[in-house]
Amino acid sequence: MHGMESLKEYWDVAGPTLLFMLVVSLFTVALAIERWIGLLRGRSAVTRADQRVVEAARRGDPEEARRLADGLPSPFREVFSAGLDRALGRVRGEPQTAMQRESKRAAGRLRAGLWMLASVGALMPFAGLLGTVVGVMGSFKAIGESGTGGFAVVSAGISEALIATAAGLFVAIEAVIFFNILGQMAGGIARDLALLVDELGELIRVPRAPKSGE
C-alpha cells in the first residue's frame, strides 16, 4: 500500500515525463525484438548461402549455385545473384565488384533502425533531467503558495522529482545495451557475408582444375 502511495506521489510530480519514458521504453523493446528477429533470419540466410550456394560453386557448378541463390531472402539473394549472373555472362560487369557493392547494401539493411536505439540512449537522460527540472519547479511553486518551507519539505519535493531522471537513465541504459548487442550481431553477419563473397569471387574467377582423364 505504501508503494502505491509513493508511486502516486511520483506520478503527481512527474507524470507526463514518466508516461513519455514508458512509451519510449516500450518502443525500444519492440524495436530491439524486431531487429533481433531480423538478424537471426539474416544469420540463417548466410548459413544457407554457405551450405548451398557457395558449396555448389565449390563443386564447380555455377549454374546450380545461381539457381540456389534465388532461394535466399533479400538482400542476400541480390548479393550472390549479382556475382553469379556476371560470371555466367548474363549481365555485363565484374562479379567481385558487383557482390561487394551488394554486400555493402545488405550490411546497411542489417543495421537499419539501430540509429534509433542510439538516439534513445543519447537523449533520454536529458529528457529525464528536463522532467526533474519541471518537477522541482512545481515543488517550489507549491511551497511558495502554501507558505511552508524548510529542508524536509524541499528535499521531499526534490526526491520525488528526481524519479524522472532515474527513469530517463533506465531507458537510456536499456537502449544502449540493445544497441551494443544488436550492433555486434549485425557486424558479425556482415563479416561472414563478406568472407563468403570473397570465397565465391575466387571460385568463379579461377577455373576449376580438370579431373584426371578429362
N, C-alpha and C positions, 0 to 999 in steps of 0.2 A: 504493500500500500504506500509506503514511504517512497518507493522507487517511482511509482506512478505520479505522485505529487511532485517529485523532483523533475520528472520528465515534463510535466505540465508547466512548471516554472521555467525550464529551459525553453520550451516552445513559446511561451508568452513573450520571452525576451528576444529570441532569435528565430521565430517560427518560419518566416519567409525564406531566410537563408538556409535553415535546416531542410525545408522542403525542396529547395533547389539542389542542395547537396544530395538528397536522397534520389532525386530524379537522375542526376549526373552519375551517381554510383550505379544505379540500375542500368543506365545506358552503357556504362563502362563494362559491366559484367556481361551484358548481352553482346556487345561488340567483341569482347575477348572470346566468348564462346563461339561466335560466328567465325572469327578468324582462325581459331584453333581447329574447328571442324574443316575449314577450307585448307589449312596447312596439312592436316592429316591426309586429306584427299590428294594434295599435291605430292606428299611423300610417297603415297601408294602409287601414284602415276609414274613417278620417277623409277620406282622399283619395277613396275611393269615394263617401262621402256627399256630398262637394263636387261630384264629377263626375256623379252620378246623381240623388240626392235633391234637393239644393238646385238643381241645374240644371233639373230638372223644375218646381220652384217658380218659377224664373226665367222659364220658358216659360208660366207661368200655369196649370199643370196639377197642382193639389194632390192629386188622386186618384191620378195616376201617381206622384207623389212619395211618397205613403203606401204604395203597393204596393212601390216600390223600397226603402223603409225596412225592410221585412220581410226583405230580403236582407242586411242588415248584421248583424254579430255583436253579441252582448250585450257591454257595456252600451250601445253606441252605437245599437242598434236602438230601445231604450226612450227614448232622448233625443229622436229625431226623431218616432217614432210618437206620443209623448205630446203634442207640439205639433200635429201634423197631425190627430190624432183630435179634438182640441178645435176646431181650425179648421174641420173638416168637420162639426162638430155631433154627432159620435158619442159624445163624452164632454163633460160639463159642465166648465167651467173656462177659465182664461186660458192660451192657448197659450204665450206667452213665459214666464210664471211656471213652467209645467209643465216646459218644456225646460230652464230654468235650474236647477230643482231636480234633474232627472235628470242634467244635466251635472255637477253637484257630486258626485253619487254615482259617476258614471263617473270623475271625476278622483280620487276616493278609491280606486277599484279600480285605477287606473293606478299609484298609489303603494303598493299593497298589498305587504307584505314588505320594503319599503325600510327600515322601522324596525329590522329585524333586522341589516341591514348597518351602520346607525348604532350599534346596541348593540355589535356586534363591534368596531367601530372605537374605541369608548369604553372597553371593558372589557379587551380583550386586552393592552394594556400592563401593566395591574395583574396580570393572570394571569401574564404573563411575569415580573414583579417578584416575585410570590409564589414562582414556581419557582426564581428566583435565590436568594431568601432561604433556601428549603428546601435548595438545593444547597450554599450557603455553610455552613449549619448542619451539613450532613452532612460537609463537608470538615473543619471544625474538630473535629467529633467524631472523625473518623478520625485527625486529627493528635494529639488527646489520647490516643486508645487506643494509637497507635504510639509515642508519646513523642518523636517527632521534630518539629521545627518549623523556624523560620527564614522569612525573607521569600520565598525561592524556593518553598518548599513551600506557603505560604499563598497567594501570588499565583497559582500554578498551579491550585489548587483554585477560587479565585475566578474566574479567567478561564474555566474550564470551566463554572462555574455561570452565568456571565453569558450563556451561549448561550440560556438560557430567556428573558431579557429581549429579546435580539435577535430571537428567534423571535416573541415577542409583538408587538414593534414592526412586524415584517414583515407579520404577519397584519392588524394594525390599519391599516397604510398601504394594504394591498390592499383592505380593506373600505371605507375612506374614499374611495379612488379610484372604486370601483364605485358607491358611494352617490352621489357627485357627478355622475358621468356619467349614471347612470340617472335621477337626480332631474331633471337638465336635460332629458333626453328626455321624461320624464313631464310636466314643466311645459310644454314646447313643444307636445306633443299636446293637453294640456288647453287651452292658449291658442288653438290652431287650432280646436278644437271649440267654444270659447266664441264665436269670431268667426263660425263657421257658424251657431250658434244665433241670434246677433243678426241675421244676414242673413236667415235663414229666418223669424224672427219678424217682421221688417219686410215680407218678401214676402207672407206670409199675412195680415198685418194691413192692408196698403194694397192696395186693389183695383187690378187691372191696368188701365191706360188702354185704352179700346176702340180698335180699329183703325179707320181711316177707312172709312166705308161701313157699319159695324156699327150 
